[in-house]
Amino acid sequence: MSEAEVHPTEPGPTAATARECCAQLLSVQVPADAICWHRFFGAMQLALIGLLFLTGVLMALAYTPVPGTAYDSVDYFQFSLAFGDVVRGVHHYAWNLLLMVMGLHLLRALFVGAYKSPRQPVWVSGVLFLLVMPLFIITGDLLPWDQKGYWSTQVRFSIIASIPVAGDFLVQLLRGGPLTGIVALTRLYVLHILLLPCALVLLIGLHMYFLGTRGLSGPFSDTAAQRPKVSFLPVLVNRWLVVFLLSAIGLGLVAWQWPAALGDPADPTDSAFIPRPEWWVLSLNQLVAIFKGPFMVLGSAIIPGGLVFLLGALPFLDRSPERRPSKRLGVMLTAAVILAALIALSVMGYVEHFVRPVH
């Protein structure tokens, strides 16, 4: 009998490392209100991103990034494959819901002063996350190669071109030539399924790291020592799985009842087609409509860029340790004015494009 048969095999370094990681996860304690009925927007964002990744992979298996054929592949996936309409519908509605949840998450963090020291890196990484997400929609709109996606992309290219210095370069980088064709479709496809997901995963990891090292925002009162704790694994993970399952079931039912629309195939010669902007970009579209001609850059770059700068710099502009909204009236009033302006611009854009559309 050999020595290996007499003595049990010792676990290798990989198994030992895995056991240590599991033991550390089991020992991690987090605040009990990290995911609860009044604090679940962050967990819901992660659940929706997971659904988007899963449905995106399934759609990519049947997709062909070639003009004309791209439309046929999307049409085949949605109308010929089993549950294709549900998968594409979940992908469509998850994006819209994700943008809503991101906005609510931002408003809640602003209201409770979650950007205060020592959580400045958490806020900044969250703002970067907020900026990356719309890029997925911008790059993904062209992929079905239908009329709405094609002409919406043309409008966005014209808005990007109005940005001083870098505008024309960015358009050429994305489009790859004077016309929106196979090069543009290929580049936006690569951005959508490869480069942007990699950037998103890095940002999520960075955001989670800062959450782990800087902590979650606590109650306004000084009761951090009495804040109840629960184990990360399995308690918090199980709560997140509940959020994931509820989101998947809810979006699946919505997609089954109201499938995502697929318009006519793109016709680059049909310049009379006027795409209607999505709800989340109505305010920006209205800004561009207000500032026309040489002032277009105000609506397309300067005002939106200034708002993004103020949002990212907020932790360094408001350095007081006070987190109560009643003690931060300046910040709250400024945020309310900006939010009211965005809502007013969105209403104006909705009336212009949907109530009184130009034929």
Contacts in CASP RR format, 6 or more apart in sequence:
PFRMAT RR
TARGET T0000
AUTHOR 0000-0000-0000
METHOD contacts of the structure
MODEL  1
MSEAEVHPTEPGPTAATARECCAQLLSVQVPADAICWHRFFGAMQLALIG
LLFLTGVLMALAYTPVPGTAYDSVDYFQFSLAFGDVVRGVHHYAWNLLLM
VMGLHLLRALFVGAYKSPRQPVWVSGVLFLLVMPLFIITGDLLPWDQKGY
WSTQVRFSIIASIPVAGDFLVQLLRGGPLTGIVALTRLYVLHILLLPCAL
VLLIGLHMYFLGTRGLSGPFSDTAAQRPKVSFLPVLVNRWLVVFLLSAIG
LGLVAWQWPAALGDPADPTDSAFIPRPEWWVLSLNQLVAIFKGPFMVLGS
AIIPGGLVFLLGALPFLDRSPERRPSKRLGVMLTAAVILAALIALSVMGY
VEHFVRPVH
11 19 0 8 1.000
25 232 0 8 1.000
25 233 0 8 1.000
26 231 0 8 1.000
26 233 0 8 1.000
27 231 0 8 1.000
28 231 0 8 1.000
28 232 0 8 1.000
28 233 0 8 1.000
29 229 0 8 1.000
29 230 0 8 1.000
29 231 0 8 1.000
29 232 0 8 1.000
30 216 0 8 1.000
30 229 0 8 1.000
30 230 0 8 1.000
30 231 0 8 1.000
30 232 0 8 1.000
30 236 0 8 1.000
31 216 0 8 1.000
31 218 0 8 1.000
31 227 0 8 1.000
31 228 0 8 1.000
31 229 0 8 1.000
31 230 0 8 1.000
32 227 0 8 1.000
32 228 0 8 1.000
32 229 0 8 1.000
32 230 0 8 1.000
33 39 0 8 1.000
33 227 0 8 1.000
33 228 0 8 1.000
34 216 0 8 1.000
34 230 0 8 1.000
34 236 0 8 1.000
35 43 0 8 1.000
35 236 0 8 1.000
35 239 0 8 1.000
35 240 0 8 1.000
35 243 0 8 1.000
36 239 0 8 1.000
39 108 0 8 1.000
40 243 0 8 1.000
41 101 0 8 1.000
41 102 0 8 1.000
41 104 0 8 1.000
41 105 0 8 1.000
41 108 0 8 1.000
42 101 0 8 1.000
42 105 0 8 1.000
43 239 0 8 1.000
43 240 0 8 1.000
43 243 0 8 1.000
44 101 0 8 1.000
44 243 0 8 1.000
44 247 0 8 1.000
45 98 0 8 1.000
45 101 0 8 1.000
45 102 0 8 1.000
45 105 0 8 1.000
46 204 0 8 1.000
46 240 0 8 1.000
47 240 0 8 1.000
47 243 0 8 1.000
47 244 0 8 1.000
47 247 0 8 1.000
47 248 0 8 1.000
48 94 0 8 1.000
48 97 0 8 1.000
48 98 0 8 1.000
48 101 0 8 1.000
48 247 0 8 1.000
49 98 0 8 1.000
49 200 0 8 1.000
49 204 0 8 1.000
50 244 0 8 1.000
51 90 0 8 1.000
51 91 0 8 1.000
51 94 0 8 1.000
51 244 0 8 1.000
51 247 0 8 1.000
51 248 0 8 1.000
51 251 0 8 1.000
52 91 0 8 1.000
52 94 0 8 1.000
52 95 0 8 1.000
52 98 0 8 1.000
52 136 0 8 1.000
53 197 0 8 1.000
55 87 0 8 1.000
55 88 0 8 1.000
55 89 0 8 1.000
55 90 0 8 1.000
55 91 0 8 1.000
55 94 0 8 1.000
56 91 0 8 1.000
56 193 0 8 1.000
58 87 0 8 1.000
59 74 0 8 1.000
59 77 0 8 1.000
59 87 0 8 1.000
59 88 0 8 1.000
59 91 0 8 1.000
60 193 0 8 1.000
62 73 0 8 1.000
62 76 0 8 1.000
62 77 0 8 1.000
62 81 0 8 1.000
63 70 0 8 1.000
63 73 0 8 1.000
63 74 0 8 1.000
63 77 0 8 1.000
63 143 0 8 1.000
64 70 0 8 1.000
64 72 0 8 1.000
64 73 0 8 1.000
65 143 0 8 1.000
65 182 0 8 1.000
65 185 0 8 1.000
65 186 0 8 1.000
65 189 0 8 1.000
66 182 0 8 1.000
66 185 0 8 1.000
67 145 0 8 1.000
67 181 0 8 1.000
67 182 0 8 1.000
67 185 0 8 1.000
67 266 0 8 1.000
68 145 0 8 1.000
68 265 0 8 1.000
68 266 0 8 1.000
70 143 0 8 1.000
70 144 0 8 1.000
70 145 0 8 1.000
70 185 0 8 1.000
71 144 0 8 1.000
71 145 0 8 1.000
71 146 0 8 1.000
71 265 0 8 1.000
71 266 0 8 1.000
74 88 0 8 1.000
74 143 0 8 1.000
74 144 0 8 1.000
74 145 0 8 1.000
74 146 0 8 1.000
74 262 0 8 1.000
75 262 0 8 1.000
77 84 0 8 1.000
77 87 0 8 1.000
77 88 0 8 1.000
78 84 0 8 1.000
78 85 0 8 1.000
78 88 0 8 1.000
78 259 0 8 1.000
78 260 0 8 1.000
78 262 0 8 1.000
79 85 0 8 1.000
85 255 0 8 1.000
85 256 0 8 1.000
85 259 0 8 1.000
85 260 0 8 1.000
86 252 0 8 1.000
86 255 0 8 1.000
86 256 0 8 1.000
86 259 0 8 1.000
87 255 0 8 1.000
88 255 0 8 1.000
88 259 0 8 1.000
88 260 0 8 1.000
89 251 0 8 1.000
89 252 0 8 1.000
89 254 0 8 1.000
89 255 0 8 1.000
89 259 0 8 1.000
89 260 0 8 1.000
90 248 0 8 1.000
90 251 0 8 1.000
90 252 0 8 1.000
90 255 0 8 1.000
91 260 0 8 1.000
92 255 0 8 1.000
92 260 0 8 1.000
93 251 0 8 1.000
93 254 0 8 1.000
93 255 0 8 1.000
93 260 0 8 1.000
94 247 0 8 1.000
94 251 0 8 1.000
95 136 0 8 1.000
95 137 0 8 1.000
96 279 0 8 1.000
96 280 0 8 1.000
97 247 0 8 1.000
97 251 0 8 1.000
98 133 0 8 1.000
99 133 0 8 1.000
99 134 0 8 1.000
99 280 0 8 1.000
102 130 0 8 1.000
102 133 0 8 1.000
106 130 0 8 1.000
107 339 0 8 1.000
108 114 0 8 1.000
109 115 0 8 1.000
109 123 0 8 1.000
109 217 0 8 1.000
110 314 0 8 1.000
110 331 0 8 1.000
110 335 0 8 1.000
111 325 0 8 1.000
111 332 0 8 1.000
112 217 0 8 1.000
112 218 0 8 1.000
112 220 0 8 1.000
112 323 0 8 1.000
112 325 0 8 1.000
113 217 0 8 1.000
113 323 0 8 1.000
113 325 0 8 1.000
113 328 0 8 1.000
114 122 0 8 1.000
114 123 0 8 1.000
114 217 0 8 1.000
115 122 0 8 1.000
115 123 0 8 1.000
115 314 0 8 1.000
115 315 0 8 1.000
115 318 0 8 1.000
116 217 0 8 1.000
116 315 0 8 1.000
116 318 0 8 1.000
116 321 0 8 1.000
116 323 0 8 1.000
117 315 0 8 1.000
117 319 0 8 1.000
117 321 0 8 1.000
118 214 0 8 1.000
119 210 0 8 1.000
119 214 0 8 1.000
119 215 0 8 1.000
119 217 0 8 1.000
119 315 0 8 1.000
120 315 0 8 1.000
120 316 0 8 1.000
121 210 0 8 1.000
121 214 0 8 1.000
122 207 0 8 1.000
122 210 0 8 1.000
122 211 0 8 1.000
122 214 0 8 1.000
122 215 0 8 1.000
123 312 0 8 1.000
123 314 0 8 1.000
123 315 0 8 1.000
124 312 0 8 1.000
124 315 0 8 1.000
125 203 0 8 1.000
125 206 0 8 1.000
125 207 0 8 1.000
125 210 0 8 1.000
126 203 0 8 1.000
126 207 0 8 1.000
127 308 0 8 1.000
127 311 0 8 1.000
127 312 0 8 1.000
128 203 0 8 1.000
129 200 0 8 1.000
129 203 0 8 1.000
129 204 0 8 1.000
129 207 0 8 1.000
130 311 0 8 1.000
131 308 0 8 1.000
132 196 0 8 1.000
132 199 0 8 1.000
132 200 0 8 1.000
132 203 0 8 1.000
133 200 0 8 1.000
134 280 0 8 1.000
134 281 0 8 1.000
135 191 0 8 1.000
135 196 0 8 1.000
136 192 0 8 1.000
136 196 0 8 1.000
136 200 0 8 1.000
137 278 0 8 1.000
137 280 0 8 1.000
138 153 0 8 1.000
138 156 0 8 1.000
139 188 0 8 1.000
139 189 0 8 1.000
139 191 0 8 1.000
139 192 0 8 1.000
139 196 0 8 1.000
140 188 0 8 1.000
140 192 0 8 1.000
141 148 0 8 1.000
141 149 0 8 1.000
141 152 0 8 1.000
141 153 0 8 1.000
142 149 0 8 1.000
142 150 0 8 1.000
142 153 0 8 1.000
142 180 0 8 1.000
142 184 0 8 1.000
142 185 0 8 1.000
142 188 0 8 1.000
143 185 0 8 1.000
143 188 0 8 1.000
143 189 0 8 1.000
143 192 0 8 1.000
144 262 0 8 1.000
144 263 0 8 1.000
145 185 0 8 1.000
145 265 0 8 1.000
145 266 0 8 1.000
146 262 0 8 1.000
146 263 0 8 1.000
146 264 0 8 1.000
146 265 0 8 1.000
146 266 0 8 1.000
147 263 0 8 1.000
147 264 0 8 1.000
147 265 0 8 1.000
147 266 0 8 1.000
147 267 0 8 1.000
147 270 0 8 1.000
147 273 0 8 1.000
147 275 0 8 1.000
148 263 0 8 1.000
148 275 0 8 1.000
148 276 0 8 1.000
149 266 0 8 1.000
149 275 0 8 1.000
150 180 0 8 1.000
150 266 0 8 1.000
150 267 0 8 1.000
150 268 0 8 1.000
151 266 0 8 1.000
151 273 0 8 1.000
151 274 0 8 1.000
151 275 0 8 1.000
152 275 0 8 1.000
152 277 0 8 1.000
152 278 0 8 1.000
153 180 0 8 1.000
153 184 0 8 1.000
153 188 0 8 1.000
154 180 0 8 1.000
155 275 0 8 1.000
155 277 0 8 1.000
157 171 0 8 1.000
157 174 0 8 1.000
157 175 0 8 1.000
157 180 0 8 1.000
159 288 0 8 1.000
159 300 0 8 1.000
160 167 0 8 1.000
160 170 0 8 1.000
160 171 0 8 1.000
160 174 0 8 1.000
160 300 0 8 1.000
161 167 0 8 1.000
161 168 0 8 1.000
161 170 0 8 1.000
161 171 0 8 1.000
162 288 0 8 1.000
162 296 0 8 1.000
162 297 0 8 1.000
162 300 0 8 1.000
162 301 0 8 1.000
163 170 0 8 1.000
163 297 0 8 1.000
163 300 0 8 1.000
163 301 0 8 1.000
164 297 0 8 1.000
164 301 0 8 1.000
173 187 0 8 1.000
174 184 0 8 1.000
174 187 0 8 1.000
174 188 0 8 1.000
175 181 0 8 1.000
175 183 0 8 1.000
175 184 0 8 1.000
175 187 0 8 1.000
176 183 0 8 1.000
176 184 0 8 1.000
176 187 0 8 1.000
177 183 0 8 1.000
177 184 0 8 1.000
179 268 0 8 1.000
180 268 0 8 1.000
181 268 0 8 1.000
217 323 0 8 1.000
218 224 0 8 1.000
218 227 0 8 1.000
219 227 0 8 1.000
220 323 0 8 1.000
220 324 0 8 1.000
230 236 0 8 1.000
267 273 0 8 1.000
274 357 0 8 1.000
274 358 0 8 1.000
276 353 0 8 1.000
276 354 0 8 1.000
276 357 0 8 1.000
277 285 0 8 1.000
277 349 0 8 1.000
277 353 0 8 1.000
279 346 0 8 1.000
279 350 0 8 1.000
282 345 0 8 1.000
282 346 0 8 1.000
282 349 0 8 1.000
282 350 0 8 1.000
282 353 0 8 1.000
283 342 0 8 1.000
283 343 0 8 1.000
283 345 0 8 1.000
283 346 0 8 1.000
283 349 0 8 1.000
284 299 0 8 1.000
284 300 0 8 1.000
284 304 0 8 1.000
285 349 0 8 1.000
285 353 0 8 1.000
286 345 0 8 1.000
286 346 0 8 1.000
286 348 0 8 1.000
286 349 0 8 1.000
286 352 0 8 1.000
287 298 0 8 1.000
287 299 0 8 1.000
287 300 0 8 1.000
287 303 0 8 1.000
287 304 0 8 1.000
287 345 0 8 1.000
288 296 0 8 1.000
288 299 0 8 1.000
288 300 0 8 1.000
289 349 0 8 1.000
289 352 0 8 1.000
290 299 0 8 1.000
291 297 0 8 1.000
291 298 0 8 1.000
291 299 0 8 1.000
291 300 0 8 1.000
307 338 0 8 1.000
310 317 0 8 1.000
314 331 0 8 1.000
318 328 0 8 1.000
318 331 0 8 1.000
320 327 0 8 1.000
320 328 0 8 1.000
322 328 0 8 1.000
325 332 0 8 1.000
END
